[in-house]
Amino acid sequence: METHSKNSQNIREYRRLRAVELYEQGWLPIRIAEALDVTRGAVSQWLKLYREHGIDALRYKKVSKKPARLSPEQKTELVTMLHQGAESFGYVGHVWTQARVGEVIERTFGVSYHVNHVGKILKECGWTCQKPVTRASQRNDEAVKQWCNERWPEIKKKLKTRDGK
């Protein structure tokens, strides 16, 4: 049974088809794996596909990308909406999260994305993740500066005299 050609454009397809050919000649799967330099698991999967769906299940299939579900115009509109802030869309606080952006995309454009994919869309639009500010919003910088200049030196002096250093 001739199931492949040596001029096959796809080496992976060639190996899958060659595995079936060797199997039908009585080769053991472990020997097929060694001969084709693949794992036994791969050979097992190929043979199962072959038995269940025939030789065409092992042929190369060109994978085409799904078209973008948001048009370039919609992405531009999304950026404009994001500049309005999260609070203008009913969220508490001005922070945009991927989940929030995903909800806005679904409400506005009727398209839903997995929350992780929303990050990719934001990156395409020129938006990046921001690290949150770790300082308290109630922080009084002037009071901190005063403490560092006046109170901290006094504490350091007491520590030195107590430790004898």
N, C-alpha and C positions, 0 to 999 in steps of 0.2 A: 504494500500500500504506500504510494507516494503522497505524503501529506504536506510536503514543504519543498521549497527550492533553496538552494544554497545561496542564491542571489537575493534572498529575502531582505527587504529594507529594514526589518525590525528584528534584531538579534533575539529579543525576548520572545517574540512570536516563534521564531525558528526553534528555540529551545523547548518551548511548550509542545510544538508539533513533533519535534524529534523525540521527546519523552513518550508521547503516545505511540510513535512508530516502534521505539525500542520495547515498550511494554507489550505491544502486540506480537513482537518477536520472541516474547517469553522472558525478557529481562526482569529482574526484581527491582522494585522501586529504589532500594538503597543503592544498587549498582547504577541505576539511571542517574540518581542524584550525584554520585561520584563522577560519572562520565561527563555530565553537563555542568559540573561545578556549581550545584545549587543545593539547597537543603532538602532533606527528605520530606519535610512539611510542604514545601513548594510542589514537589512531584506529586504528593498525595492530593493536594488541592487541584492540580491540573487534571489528574486522572478522574477525580470525582466530577469535575466540571464536564469532562469528556463523556463520562458514562451517563450523566444526567441530561446534558444539553447538546451533545454531539461535538464534532470537530470545530464547527464555526464559533463555539463559545471560547475557543482558545486563540482565535485570530485577533490580530491587532485592530483596535477600534480607536479612531481618532477622537480625542476628547475635546469638545469645543466648550469654551467658556460660556456660561449663561450671560445673557446681556444684562447690563446694569439696570437695576430696577428704578433707580433715581436718575433722571436725565441731568445733564449739566446745568440746565436752567433751574431745576429743582434744587440742586446742590447749592447754587448761588443764592436762591431764595432761603435755603436752610441757614446759610451763613448770616444773612441779613436778620433772620429770626433770632439766631443765637446772640447777635449783638444787642438785641432788645433786653436780654437778661432772662434768667429763669423765672424770676418773680412775675414777669409780665405774662407768663404762661401758667400761673397759679401755683408755682412751687414756693415753699418757704426757703428763704435764703437765695443768694444770687449765684450759687454754684451750679454749674452744669455737670451732670454725671452722664455716663454712657447710657444708663437706664432711662434717665430723663429725656435725653436727646432721642432715644429710640421711641419713647412714647409720643414725643412731638412729631417725629417723622410719620408714625402710624396714624396719628390723629389728622395731620395735615395732608399727607400724600396717599394715605391708605396702603402703605407698604410697611411690612413688619420685617425686622432684622433681628438676628440673635444679638444680644447685648455686646458680645465680643466683636462682632462685625461692625457695630456702630463706631468703634474706635478707629477702624480702618477707613471708614467713610470720613470721619472727622479729620484724620491725617491727610486724606486726599484733598480736603477743603482747606488745609493749611492750619488746622487747629491741633494743638498738642496738649498732652497731659501736663498738668501743673502740680507741683508739689504743694501740699497745703502749708500755710504759715503755721509754725509751731508756737508762736507767741499768743498769749491771751489777748483778745481784742480790747480788754479793759486795762491793759498794761499802760502804766504812766511812765514814759521814758525819762522824764525829768526826775521823778522820785527814785527810779533805779539808779540814775547817774549820781544823785545825791547820796544814796546809800553806799554805792561803790567808793565814793570819794571820802565820805565822813565815817560811816559806821563800820565798814569792812576793815579799814586800817586799825581801828580800836580793837576789834575782835582778834585780828592777827597778833597784835601786841600782847593781849591777854594770853593767847595760846602759846606764844613764844616764852613768856615768863613762867607759865605753868609747866611747860615741858622742859624748861631750862635750856632752850636752844637759842 
